[in-house]
Amino acid sequence: MSHFSNIKTQIRNLSCLKTALCDLGIEWLEGPRAVRGYQGQTRNAEIVVEQDNHYDIGFSWNGHEYELVADLQYWKQPLTVEGFLRQVTQKYAYHTVLSETSKQGFQVAEQQKTEDGSIRLVVQRWSA
């Protein structure tokens, strides 16, 4: 029986996911690559975060989004699973907004991190 858990996300852009992980100082390996789990079990993922205990964390494409794949019993990150996903999702959303607005000719005019940890962005575009 598999010990792996798949946790759904709203992450669909691999490039923004990679940038988000880098921003957070999380070292990752590009796949497809095996995520190591209980008793030598593996799952393939496009992004793998190796842990010191040899039980990895991965992000695997399910056809719609990247799911977090891990054996949660062996989670060895400084944050809880929820805290980890919250930070990754926030940075991912930030980079997705920057990427999409840039494609439409916008530039960041103002950026502010609020007391609650959210990020406020003001973008602008000059028209002729």
MODELLER restraints for C-alpha pairs under 7 A, 6 or more apart:
rsr = mdl.restraints
at = mdl.atoms
rsr.add(forms.Gaussian(group=physical.xy_distance, feature=features.Distance(at['CA:3:A'], at['CA:38:A']), mean=6.37, stdev=0.5))
rsr.add(forms.Gaussian(group=physical.xy_distance, feature=features.Distance(at['CA:3:A'], at['CA:71:A']), mean=5.53, stdev=0.5))
rsr.add(forms.Gaussian(group=physical.xy_distance, feature=features.Distance(at['CA:4:A'], at['CA:69:A']), mean=6.48, stdev=0.5))
rsr.add(forms.Gaussian(group=physical.xy_distance, feature=features.Distance(at['CA:4:A'], at['CA:70:A']), mean=5.27, stdev=0.5))
rsr.add(forms.Gaussian(group=physical.xy_distance, feature=features.Distance(at['CA:4:A'], at['CA:71:A']), mean=4.47, stdev=0.5))
rsr.add(forms.Gaussian(group=physical.xy_distance, feature=features.Distance(at['CA:5:A'], at['CA:69:A']), mean=5.67, stdev=0.5))
rsr.add(forms.Gaussian(group=physical.xy_distance, feature=features.Distance(at['CA:5:A'], at['CA:70:A']), mean=5.53, stdev=0.5))
rsr.add(forms.Gaussian(group=physical.xy_distance, feature=features.Distance(at['CA:5:A'], at['CA:71:A']), mean=5.92, stdev=0.5))
rsr.add(forms.Gaussian(group=physical.xy_distance, feature=features.Distance(at['CA:5:A'], at['CA:72:A']), mean=6.75, stdev=0.5))
rsr.add(forms.Gaussian(group=physical.xy_distance, feature=features.Distance(at['CA:6:A'], at['CA:67:A']), mean=5.94, stdev=0.5))
rsr.add(forms.Gaussian(group=physical.xy_distance, feature=features.Distance(at['CA:6:A'], at['CA:68:A']), mean=5.61, stdev=0.5))
rsr.add(forms.Gaussian(group=physical.xy_distance, feature=features.Distance(at['CA:6:A'], at['CA:69:A']), mean=4.74, stdev=0.5))
rsr.add(forms.Gaussian(group=physical.xy_distance, feature=features.Distance(at['CA:6:A'], at['CA:70:A']), mean=6.95, stdev=0.5))
rsr.add(forms.Gaussian(group=physical.xy_distance, feature=features.Distance(at['CA:7:A'], at['CA:67:A']), mean=5.35, stdev=0.5))
rsr.add(forms.Gaussian(group=physical.xy_distance, feature=features.Distance(at['CA:7:A'], at['CA:68:A']), mean=5.00, stdev=0.5))
rsr.add(forms.Gaussian(group=physical.xy_distance, feature=features.Distance(at['CA:7:A'], at['CA:69:A']), mean=6.56, stdev=0.5))
rsr.add(forms.Gaussian(group=physical.xy_distance, feature=features.Distance(at['CA:8:A'], at['CA:67:A']), mean=4.79, stdev=0.5))
rsr.add(forms.Gaussian(group=physical.xy_distance, feature=features.Distance(at['CA:8:A'], at['CA:68:A']), mean=6.63, stdev=0.5))
rsr.add(forms.Gaussian(group=physical.xy_distance, feature=features.Distance(at['CA:9:A'], at['CA:65:A']), mean=6.68, stdev=0.5))
rsr.add(forms.Gaussian(group=physical.xy_distance, feature=features.Distance(at['CA:9:A'], at['CA:66:A']), mean=6.39, stdev=0.5))
rsr.add(forms.Gaussian(group=physical.xy_distance, feature=features.Distance(at['CA:9:A'], at['CA:67:A']), mean=5.66, stdev=0.5))
rsr.add(forms.Gaussian(group=physical.xy_distance, feature=features.Distance(at['CA:10:A'], at['CA:65:A']), mean=6.23, stdev=0.5))
rsr.add(forms.Gaussian(group=physical.xy_distance, feature=features.Distance(at['CA:11:A'], at['CA:65:A']), mean=5.51, stdev=0.5))
rsr.add(forms.Gaussian(group=physical.xy_distance, feature=features.Distance(at['CA:11:A'], at['CA:66:A']), mean=5.47, stdev=0.5))
rsr.add(forms.Gaussian(group=physical.xy_distance, feature=features.Distance(at['CA:12:A'], at['CA:65:A']), mean=4.74, stdev=0.5))
rsr.add(forms.Gaussian(group=physical.xy_distance, feature=features.Distance(at['CA:12:A'], at['CA:66:A']), mean=6.02, stdev=0.5))
rsr.add(forms.Gaussian(group=physical.xy_distance, feature=features.Distance(at['CA:16:A'], at['CA:92:A']), mean=5.61, stdev=0.5))
rsr.add(forms.Gaussian(group=physical.xy_distance, feature=features.Distance(at['CA:16:A'], at['CA:95:A']), mean=5.66, stdev=0.5))
rsr.add(forms.Gaussian(group=physical.xy_distance, feature=features.Distance(at['CA:16:A'], at['CA:96:A']), mean=6.02, stdev=0.5))
rsr.add(forms.Gaussian(group=physical.xy_distance, feature=features.Distance(at['CA:17:A'], at['CA:92:A']), mean=5.50, stdev=0.5))
rsr.add(forms.Gaussian(group=physical.xy_distance, feature=features.Distance(at['CA:20:A'], at['CA:88:A']), mean=6.12, stdev=0.5))
rsr.add(forms.Gaussian(group=physical.xy_distance, feature=features.Distance(at['CA:20:A'], at['CA:91:A']), mean=4.90, stdev=0.5))
rsr.add(forms.Gaussian(group=physical.xy_distance, feature=features.Distance(at['CA:20:A'], at['CA:92:A']), mean=5.11, stdev=0.5))
rsr.add(forms.Gaussian(group=physical.xy_distance, feature=features.Distance(at['CA:21:A'], at['CA:88:A']), mean=6.53, stdev=0.5))
rsr.add(forms.Gaussian(group=physical.xy_distance, feature=features.Distance(at['CA:27:A'], at['CA:49:A']), mean=6.39, stdev=0.5))
rsr.add(forms.Gaussian(group=physical.xy_distance, feature=features.Distance(at['CA:28:A'], at['CA:47:A']), mean=6.45, stdev=0.5))
rsr.add(forms.Gaussian(group=physical.xy_distance, feature=features.Distance(at['CA:28:A'], at['CA:48:A']), mean=5.49, stdev=0.5))
rsr.add(forms.Gaussian(group=physical.xy_distance, feature=features.Distance(at['CA:28:A'], at['CA:49:A']), mean=4.61, stdev=0.5))
rsr.add(forms.Gaussian(group=physical.xy_distance, feature=features.Distance(at['CA:29:A'], at['CA:47:A']), mean=5.78, stdev=0.5))
rsr.add(forms.Gaussian(group=physical.xy_distance, feature=features.Distance(at['CA:29:A'], at['CA:48:A']), mean=5.13, stdev=0.5))
rsr.add(forms.Gaussian(group=physical.xy_distance, feature=features.Distance(at['CA:29:A'], at['CA:49:A']), mean=6.41, stdev=0.5))
rsr.add(forms.Gaussian(group=physical.xy_distance, feature=features.Distance(at['CA:30:A'], at['CA:46:A']), mean=5.97, stdev=0.5))
rsr.add(forms.Gaussian(group=physical.xy_distance, feature=features.Distance(at['CA:30:A'], at['CA:47:A']), mean=5.00, stdev=0.5))
rsr.add(forms.Gaussian(group=physical.xy_distance, feature=features.Distance(at['CA:30:A'], at['CA:48:A']), mean=6.56, stdev=0.5))
rsr.add(forms.Gaussian(group=physical.xy_distance, feature=features.Distance(at['CA:31:A'], at['CA:45:A']), mean=6.10, stdev=0.5))
rsr.add(forms.Gaussian(group=physical.xy_distance, feature=features.Distance(at['CA:31:A'], at['CA:46:A']), mean=4.25, stdev=0.5))
rsr.add(forms.Gaussian(group=physical.xy_distance, feature=features.Distance(at['CA:31:A'], at['CA:47:A']), mean=5.55, stdev=0.5))
rsr.add(forms.Gaussian(group=physical.xy_distance, feature=features.Distance(at['CA:32:A'], at['CA:44:A']), mean=6.11, stdev=0.5))
rsr.add(forms.Gaussian(group=physical.xy_distance, feature=features.Distance(at['CA:32:A'], at['CA:45:A']), mean=5.36, stdev=0.5))
rsr.add(forms.Gaussian(group=physical.xy_distance, feature=features.Distance(at['CA:32:A'], at['CA:46:A']), mean=4.62, stdev=0.5))
rsr.add(forms.Gaussian(group=physical.xy_distance, feature=features.Distance(at['CA:33:A'], at['CA:44:A']), mean=5.41, stdev=0.5))
rsr.add(forms.Gaussian(group=physical.xy_distance, feature=features.Distance(at['CA:33:A'], at['CA:45:A']), mean=5.60, stdev=0.5))
rsr.add(forms.Gaussian(group=physical.xy_distance, feature=features.Distance(at['CA:33:A'], at['CA:46:A']), mean=6.49, stdev=0.5))
rsr.add(forms.Gaussian(group=physical.xy_distance, feature=features.Distance(at['CA:33:A'], at['CA:48:A']), mean=6.94, stdev=0.5))
rsr.add(forms.Gaussian(group=physical.xy_distance, feature=features.Distance(at['CA:34:A'], at['CA:42:A']), mean=5.63, stdev=0.5))
rsr.add(forms.Gaussian(group=physical.xy_distance, feature=features.Distance(at['CA:34:A'], at['CA:43:A']), mean=5.42, stdev=0.5))
rsr.add(forms.Gaussian(group=physical.xy_distance, feature=features.Distance(at['CA:34:A'], at['CA:44:A']), mean=4.54, stdev=0.5))
rsr.add(forms.Gaussian(group=physical.xy_distance, feature=features.Distance(at['CA:34:A'], at['CA:45:A']), mean=6.33, stdev=0.5))
rsr.add(forms.Gaussian(group=physical.xy_distance, feature=features.Distance(at['CA:35:A'], at['CA:42:A']), mean=5.24, stdev=0.5))
rsr.add(forms.Gaussian(group=physical.xy_distance, feature=features.Distance(at['CA:35:A'], at['CA:43:A']), mean=5.10, stdev=0.5))
rsr.add(forms.Gaussian(group=physical.xy_distance, feature=features.Distance(at['CA:35:A'], at['CA:44:A']), mean=5.91, stdev=0.5))
rsr.add(forms.Gaussian(group=physical.xy_distance, feature=features.Distance(at['CA:35:A'], at['CA:45:A']), mean=6.60, stdev=0.5))
rsr.add(forms.Gaussian(group=physical.xy_distance, feature=features.Distance(at['CA:35:A'], at['CA:48:A']), mean=6.35, stdev=0.5))
rsr.add(forms.Gaussian(group=physical.xy_distance, feature=features.Distance(at['CA:35:A'], at['CA:56:A']), mean=5.26, stdev=0.5))
rsr.add(forms.Gaussian(group=physical.xy_distance, feature=features.Distance(at['CA:35:A'], at['CA:57:A']), mean=6.45, stdev=0.5))
rsr.add(forms.Gaussian(group=physical.xy_distance, feature=features.Distance(at['CA:35:A'], at['CA:58:A']), mean=6.01, stdev=0.5))
rsr.add(forms.Gaussian(group=physical.xy_distance, feature=features.Distance(at['CA:36:A'], at['CA:42:A']), mean=4.79, stdev=0.5))
rsr.add(forms.Gaussian(group=physical.xy_distance, feature=features.Distance(at['CA:36:A'], at['CA:54:A']), mean=6.64, stdev=0.5))
rsr.add(forms.Gaussian(group=physical.xy_distance, feature=features.Distance(at['CA:36:A'], at['CA:55:A']), mean=5.13, stdev=0.5))
rsr.add(forms.Gaussian(group=physical.xy_distance, feature=features.Distance(at['CA:36:A'], at['CA:56:A']), mean=5.25, stdev=0.5))
rsr.add(forms.Gaussian(group=physical.xy_distance, feature=features.Distance(at['CA:37:A'], at['CA:55:A']), mean=5.05, stdev=0.5))
rsr.add(forms.Gaussian(group=physical.xy_distance, feature=features.Distance(at['CA:37:A'], at['CA:56:A']), mean=6.67, stdev=0.5))
rsr.add(forms.Gaussian(group=physical.xy_distance, feature=features.Distance(at['CA:37:A'], at['CA:71:A']), mean=5.95, stdev=0.5))
rsr.add(forms.Gaussian(group=physical.xy_distance, feature=features.Distance(at['CA:44:A'], at['CA:60:A']), mean=6.93, stdev=0.5))
rsr.add(forms.Gaussian(group=physical.xy_distance, feature=features.Distance(at['CA:45:A'], at['CA:58:A']), mean=5.56, stdev=0.5))
rsr.add(forms.Gaussian(group=physical.xy_distance, feature=features.Distance(at['CA:45:A'], at['CA:59:A']), mean=5.48, stdev=0.5))
rsr.add(forms.Gaussian(group=physical.xy_distance, feature=features.Distance(at['CA:45:A'], at['CA:60:A']), mean=4.23, stdev=0.5))
rsr.add(forms.Gaussian(group=physical.xy_distance, feature=features.Distance(at['CA:46:A'], at['CA:59:A']), mean=5.98, stdev=0.5))
rsr.add(forms.Gaussian(group=physical.xy_distance, feature=features.Distance(at['CA:46:A'], at['CA:60:A']), mean=5.50, stdev=0.5))
rsr.add(forms.Gaussian(group=physical.xy_distance, feature=features.Distance(at['CA:47:A'], at['CA:58:A']), mean=5.43, stdev=0.5))
rsr.add(forms.Gaussian(group=physical.xy_distance, feature=features.Distance(at['CA:47:A'], at['CA:59:A']), mean=5.12, stdev=0.5))
rsr.add(forms.Gaussian(group=physical.xy_distance, feature=features.Distance(at['CA:48:A'], at['CA:56:A']), mean=6.71, stdev=0.5))
rsr.add(forms.Gaussian(group=physical.xy_distance, feature=features.Distance(at['CA:48:A'], at['CA:57:A']), mean=5.77, stdev=0.5))
rsr.add(forms.Gaussian(group=physical.xy_distance, feature=features.Distance(at['CA:48:A'], at['CA:58:A']), mean=4.34, stdev=0.5))
rsr.add(forms.Gaussian(group=physical.xy_distance, feature=features.Distance(at['CA:48:A'], at['CA:59:A']), mean=6.59, stdev=0.5))
rsr.add(forms.Gaussian(group=physical.xy_distance, feature=features.Distance(at['CA:49:A'], at['CA:56:A']), mean=5.77, stdev=0.5))
rsr.add(forms.Gaussian(group=physical.xy_distance, feature=features.Distance(at['CA:49:A'], at['CA:57:A']), mean=5.03, stdev=0.5))
rsr.add(forms.Gaussian(group=physical.xy_distance, feature=features.Distance(at['CA:49:A'], at['CA:58:A']), mean=6.04, stdev=0.5))
rsr.add(forms.Gaussian(group=physical.xy_distance, feature=features.Distance(at['CA:50:A'], at['CA:56:A']), mean=4.70, stdev=0.5))
rsr.add(forms.Gaussian(group=physical.xy_distance, feature=features.Distance(at['CA:50:A'], at['CA:57:A']), mean=6.47, stdev=0.5))
rsr.add(forms.Gaussian(group=physical.xy_distance, feature=features.Distance(at['CA:51:A'], at['CA:76:A']), mean=6.77, stdev=0.5))
rsr.add(forms.Gaussian(group=physical.xy_distance, feature=features.Distance(at['CA:55:A'], at['CA:74:A']), mean=6.38, stdev=0.5))
rsr.add(forms.Gaussian(group=physical.xy_distance, feature=features.Distance(at['CA:56:A'], at['CA:70:A']), mean=6.32, stdev=0.5))
rsr.add(forms.Gaussian(group=physical.xy_distance, feature=features.Distance(at['CA:57:A'], at['CA:69:A']), mean=5.87, stdev=0.5))
rsr.add(forms.Gaussian(group=physical.xy_distance, feature=features.Distance(at['CA:57:A'], at['CA:70:A']), mean=4.81, stdev=0.5))
rsr.add(forms.Gaussian(group=physical.xy_distance, feature=features.Distance(at['CA:58:A'], at['CA:68:A']), mean=5.69, stdev=0.5))
rsr.add(forms.Gaussian(group=physical.xy_distance, feature=features.Distance(at['CA:58:A'], at['CA:69:A']), mean=4.91, stdev=0.5))
rsr.add(forms.Gaussian(group=physical.xy_distance, feature=features.Distance(at['CA:58:A'], at['CA:70:A']), mean=6.37, stdev=0.5))
rsr.add(forms.Gaussian(group=physical.xy_distance, feature=features.Distance(at['CA:59:A'], at['CA:66:A']), mean=5.49, stdev=0.5))
rsr.add(forms.Gaussian(group=physical.xy_distance, feature=features.Distance(at['CA:59:A'], at['CA:67:A']), mean=5.33, stdev=0.5))
rsr.add(forms.Gaussian(group=physical.xy_distance, feature=features.Distance(at['CA:59:A'], at['CA:68:A']), mean=4.69, stdev=0.5))
rsr.add(forms.Gaussian(group=physical.xy_distance, feature=features.Distance(at['CA:59:A'], at['CA:69:A']), mean=5.90, stdev=0.5))
rsr.add(forms.Gaussian(group=physical.xy_distance, feature=features.Distance(at['CA:60:A'], at['CA:66:A']), mean=5.02, stdev=0.5))
rsr.add(forms.Gaussian(group=physical.xy_distance, feature=features.Distance(at['CA:60:A'], at['CA:67:A']), mean=5.25, stdev=0.5))
rsr.add(forms.Gaussian(group=physical.xy_distance, feature=features.Distance(at['CA:60:A'], at['CA:68:A']), mean=6.57, stdev=0.5))
rsr.add(forms.Gaussian(group=physical.xy_distance, feature=features.Distance(at['CA:60:A'], at['CA:69:A']), mean=6.72, stdev=0.5))
rsr.add(forms.Gaussian(group=physical.xy_distance, feature=features.Distance(at['CA:61:A'], at['CA:67:A']), mean=6.34, stdev=0.5))
rsr.add(forms.Gaussian(group=physical.xy_distance, feature=features.Distance(at['CA:105:A'], at['CA:125:A']), mean=6.03, stdev=0.5))
rsr.add(forms.Gaussian(group=physical.xy_distance, feature=features.Distance(at['CA:106:A'], at['CA:123:A']), mean=5.90, stdev=0.5))
rsr.add(forms.Gaussian(group=physical.xy_distance, feature=features.Distance(at['CA:106:A'], at['CA:124:A']), mean=5.17, stdev=0.5))
rsr.add(forms.Gaussian(group=physical.xy_distance, feature=features.Distance(at['CA:106:A'], at['CA:125:A']), mean=4.51, stdev=0.5))
rsr.add(forms.Gaussian(group=physical.xy_distance, feature=features.Distance(at['CA:107:A'], at['CA:123:A']), mean=5.32, stdev=0.5))
rsr.add(forms.Gaussian(group=physical.xy_distance, feature=features.Distance(at['CA:107:A'], at['CA:124:A']), mean=5.47, stdev=0.5))
rsr.add(forms.Gaussian(group=physical.xy_distance, feature=features.Distance(at['CA:107:A'], at['CA:125:A']), mean=6.32, stdev=0.5))
rsr.add(forms.Gaussian(group=physical.xy_distance, feature=features.Distance(at['CA:108:A'], at['CA:121:A']), mean=6.93, stdev=0.5))
rsr.add(forms.Gaussian(group=physical.xy_distance, feature=features.Distance(at['CA:108:A'], at['CA:122:A']), mean=5.95, stdev=0.5))
rsr.add(forms.Gaussian(group=physical.xy_distance, feature=features.Distance(at['CA:108:A'], at['CA:123:A']), mean=4.37, stdev=0.5))
rsr.add(forms.Gaussian(group=physical.xy_distance, feature=features.Distance(at['CA:108:A'], at['CA:124:A']), mean=6.44, stdev=0.5))
rsr.add(forms.Gaussian(group=physical.xy_distance, feature=features.Distance(at['CA:109:A'], at['CA:122:A']), mean=5.47, stdev=0.5))
rsr.add(forms.Gaussian(group=physical.xy_distance, feature=features.Distance(at['CA:109:A'], at['CA:123:A']), mean=5.16, stdev=0.5))
rsr.add(forms.Gaussian(group=physical.xy_distance, feature=features.Distance(at['CA:109:A'], at['CA:124:A']), mean=6.10, stdev=0.5))
rsr.add(forms.Gaussian(group=physical.xy_distance, feature=features.Distance(at['CA:110:A'], at['CA:121:A']), mean=5.79, stdev=0.5))
rsr.add(forms.Gaussian(group=physical.xy_distance, feature=features.Distance(at['CA:110:A'], at['CA:122:A']), mean=4.92, stdev=0.5))
rsr.add(forms.Gaussian(group=physical.xy_distance, feature=features.Distance(at['CA:110:A'], at['CA:123:A']), mean=6.93, stdev=0.5))
rsr.add(forms.Gaussian(group=physical.xy_distance, feature=features.Distance(at['CA:111:A'], at['CA:120:A']), mean=5.68, stdev=0.5))
rsr.add(forms.Gaussian(group=physical.xy_distance, feature=features.Distance(at['CA:111:A'], at['CA:121:A']), mean=4.64, stdev=0.5))
rsr.add(forms.Gaussian(group=physical.xy_distance, feature=features.Distance(at['CA:111:A'], at['CA:122:A']), mean=6.38, stdev=0.5))
rsr.add(forms.Gaussian(group=physical.xy_distance, feature=features.Distance(at['CA:112:A'], at['CA:119:A']), mean=5.72, stdev=0.5))
rsr.add(forms.Gaussian(group=physical.xy_distance, feature=features.Distance(at['CA:112:A'], at['CA:120:A']), mean=5.06, stdev=0.5))
rsr.add(forms.Gaussian(group=physical.xy_distance, feature=features.Distance(at['CA:112:A'], at['CA:121:A']), mean=6.58, stdev=0.5))
rsr.add(forms.Gaussian(group=physical.xy_distance, feature=features.Distance(at['CA:113:A'], at['CA:119:A']), mean=4.47, stdev=0.5))
rsr.add(forms.Gaussian(group=physical.xy_distance, feature=features.Distance(at['CA:113:A'], at['CA:120:A']), mean=6.17, stdev=0.5))
